[in-house]
Amino acid sequence: LGRLCFCCPELDASGRVPWRQRAQNTRQSLQQAQEQLDVALGEAQIRLTDALKRAERAEAESKQLRKFLQESNVRVEVAESEAKKCRDETEELKVSFRRAEETATKARQELQHARRRAEVAEAIAARCEAAKAAASGSSRSPSA
């Protein structure tokens, strides 16, 4: 007769239920299960510790990266601000240069006009001197 359920245990050779043997087998099974559980818990604890260390390292790295990113963003903002200042200054210098070119062009034109006026004045002065010389030469001839 095989064991059908807990209430109908197998009988030993003398027809009695071997409760002590069954209790001892159960204790051994429980002890083995406890040992297996302890091993599994130990392994789980090691894995958990490793995972926590990895998480801490990842968090530290993430914090460093956030800090680096924040510093980089500040540097980018400063660089963009400096670039804008440079662009604005460049535009101001272009306007100033255009004005200087216009002023130089006007000055060249005025210089050209002044040279022409000077040439005309010199020509007039030369004519006047020639006229004076001619006038003084004709006034000396009759008295000689």
C-alpha contacts under 8 A as a table, 3 or more apart, distances in Angstrom:
res1	aa1	res2	aa2	distance
1	L	10	E	7.13
2	G	10	E	6.32
3	R	6	F	7.71
3	R	8	C	6.30
3	R	9	P	5.32
3	R	10	E	5.20
4	L	8	C	5.99
4	L	9	P	7.13
5	C	8	C	5.24
5	C	9	P	6.53
6	F	9	P	5.69
9	P	17	V	6.52
10	E	17	V	6.30
10	E	18	P	7.86
11	L	14	S	7.59
11	L	15	G	5.12
11	L	16	R	5.13
11	L	17	V	4.63
11	L	18	P	6.69
12	D	15	G	5.21
12	D	16	R	5.43
12	D	17	V	6.02
12	D	18	P	6.20
13	A	16	R	7.44
18	P	21	Q	5.44
18	P	22	R	6.20
19	W	22	R	4.99
19	W	23	A	5.96
20	R	23	A	5.01
20	R	24	Q	6.07
21	Q	24	Q	5.08
21	Q	25	N	6.07
22	R	25	N	5.06
22	R	26	T	6.02
23	A	26	T	4.98
23	A	27	R	6.08
24	Q	27	R	5.01
24	Q	28	Q	6.14
25	N	28	Q	5.08
25	N	29	S	6.08
26	T	29	S	5.00
26	T	30	L	6.01
27	R	30	L	4.95
27	R	31	Q	5.94
28	Q	31	Q	4.92
28	Q	32	Q	6.06
29	S	32	Q	5.10
29	S	33	A	6.03
30	L	33	A	4.94
30	L	34	Q	5.96
31	Q	34	Q	4.94
31	Q	35	E	6.12
32	Q	35	E	5.03
32	Q	36	Q	6.09
33	A	36	Q	5.03
33	A	37	L	5.99
34	Q	37	L	4.91
34	Q	38	D	6.01
35	E	38	D	4.97
35	E	39	V	6.14
36	Q	39	V	5.09
36	Q	40	A	6.06
37	L	40	A	4.97
37	L	41	L	5.92
38	D	41	L	5.00
38	D	42	G	6.01
39	V	42	G	5.03
39	V	43	E	6.15
40	A	43	E	5.12
40	A	44	A	6.00
41	L	44	A	4.90
41	L	45	Q	5.96
42	G	45	Q	5.00
42	G	46	I	6.24
43	E	46	I	5.08
43	E	47	R	6.16
44	A	47	R	5.02
44	A	48	L	5.92
45	Q	48	L	4.94
45	Q	49	T	6.02
46	I	49	T	5.09
46	I	50	D	6.11
47	R	50	D	5.06
47	R	51	A	5.99
48	L	51	A	4.97
48	L	52	L	6.05
49	T	52	L	5.07
49	T	53	K	6.18
50	D	53	K	5.10
50	D	54	R	6.16
51	A	54	R	5.04
51	A	55	A	6.02
52	L	55	A	4.94
52	L	56	E	6.07
53	K	56	E	5.05
53	K	57	R	6.15
54	R	57	R	5.06
54	R	58	A	5.99
55	A	58	A	4.97
55	A	59	E	5.97
56	E	59	E	5.01
56	E	60	A	6.08
57	R	60	A	5.06
57	R	61	E	6.07
58	A	61	E	5.03
58	A	62	S	5.94
59	E	62	S	4.91
59	E	63	K	6.04
60	A	63	K	5.02
60	A	64	Q	6.21
61	E	64	Q	5.02
61	E	65	L	6.06
62	S	65	L	4.99
62	S	66	R	6.03
63	K	66	R	5.07
63	K	67	K	6.13
64	Q	67	K	5.04
64	Q	68	F	6.02
65	L	68	F	4.91
65	L	69	L	5.91
66	R	69	L	4.99
66	R	70	Q	5.99
67	K	70	Q	5.01
67	K	71	E	6.10
68	F	71	E	5.07
68	F	72	S	5.93
69	L	72	S	4.90
69	L	73	N	6.00
70	Q	73	N	5.05
70	Q	74	V	6.28
71	E	74	V	5.06
71	E	75	R	6.17
72	S	75	R	4.96
72	S	76	V	6.00
73	N	76	V	4.92
73	N	77	E	6.11
74	V	77	E	5.06
74	V	78	V	6.17
75	R	78	V	5.04
75	R	79	A	6.01
76	V	79	A	5.01
76	V	80	E	5.97
77	E	80	E	5.05
77	E	81	S	6.04
78	V	81	S	5.05
78	V	82	E	6.09
79	A	82	E	5.00
79	A	83	A	6.00
80	E	83	A	4.95
80	E	84	K	6.10
81	S	84	K	5.08
81	S	85	K	6.24
82	E	85	K	5.03
82	E	86	C	6.15
83	A	86	C	4.97
83	A	87	R	6.08
84	K	87	R	5.00
84	K	88	D	6.05
85	K	88	D	5.07
85	K	89	E	6.00
86	C	89	E	4.98
86	C	90	T	5.91
87	R	90	T	4.94
87	R	91	E	6.17
88	D	91	E	5.10
88	D	92	E	6.22
89	E	92	E	4.96
89	E	93	L	6.04
90	T	93	L	4.98
90	T	94	K	6.07
91	E	94	K	5.00
91	E	95	V	6.23
92	E	95	V	5.14
92	E	96	S	6.05
93	L	96	S	4.85
93	L	97	F	5.83
94	K	97	F	4.96
94	K	98	R	6.09
95	V	98	R	5.10
95	V	99	R	6.22
96	S	99	R	5.07
96	S	100	A	6.09
97	F	100	A	4.90
97	F	101	E	6.06
98	R	101	E	5.01
98	R	102	E	6.12
99	R	102	E	4.98
99	R	103	T	6.05
100	A	103	T	4.95
100	A	104	A	5.96
101	E	104	A	4.94
101	E	105	T	6.01
102	E	105	T	5.06
102	E	106	K	6.18
103	T	106	K	5.08
103	T	107	A	6.01
104	A	107	A	4.90
104	A	108	R	6.01
105	T	108	R	5.05
105	T	109	Q	6.17
106	K	109	Q	5.01
106	K	110	E	6.03
107	A	110	E	4.97
107	A	111	L	5.96
108	R	111	L	4.96
108	R	112	Q	6.04
109	Q	112	Q	4.98
109	Q	113	H	6.16
110	E	113	H	4.99
110	E	114	A	5.99
111	L	114	A	4.88
111	L	115	R	6.03
112	Q	115	R	5.08
112	Q	116	R	6.24
113	H	116	R	5.04
113	H	117	R	6.06
114	A	117	R	4.95
114	A	118	A	5.93
115	R	118	A	4.88
115	R	119	E	6.03
116	R	119	E	4.96
116	R	120	V	6.04
117	R	120	V	4.96
117	R	121	A	5.89
118	A	121	A	4.88
118	A	122	E	5.95
119	E	122	E	5.01
119	E	123	A	6.06
120	V	123	A	5.00
120	V	124	I	6.04
121	A	124	I	4.96
121	A	125	A	5.95
122	E	125	A	4.91
122	E	126	A	5.97
123	A	126	A	5.03
123	A	127	R	6.17
124	I	127	R	5.06
124	I	128	C	6.01
125	A	128	C	4.92
125	A	129	E	6.05
126	A	129	E	5.07
126	A	130	A	6.00
127	R	130	A	4.89
127	R	131	A	5.84
128	C	131	A	4.92
128	C	132	K	6.01
129	E	132	K	4.94
129	E	133	A	5.92
130	A	133	A	4.97
130	A	134	A	5.94
131	A	134	A	4.96
131	A	135	A	5.91
132	K	135	A	4.87
132	K	136	S	5.88
133	A	136	S	5.08
133	A	137	G	5.89
134	A	137	G	5.02
134	A	138	S	6.13
135	A	138	S	5.25
135	A	139	S	6.20
136	S	139	S	5.12
136	S	140	R	6.28
137	G	140	R	5.28
137	G	141	S	6.43
138	S	141	S	5.32
138	S	142	P	7.13
139	S	142	P	6.13
139	S	143	S	7.15
140	R	143	S	5.48
140	R	144	A	6.33
141	S	144	A	5.43
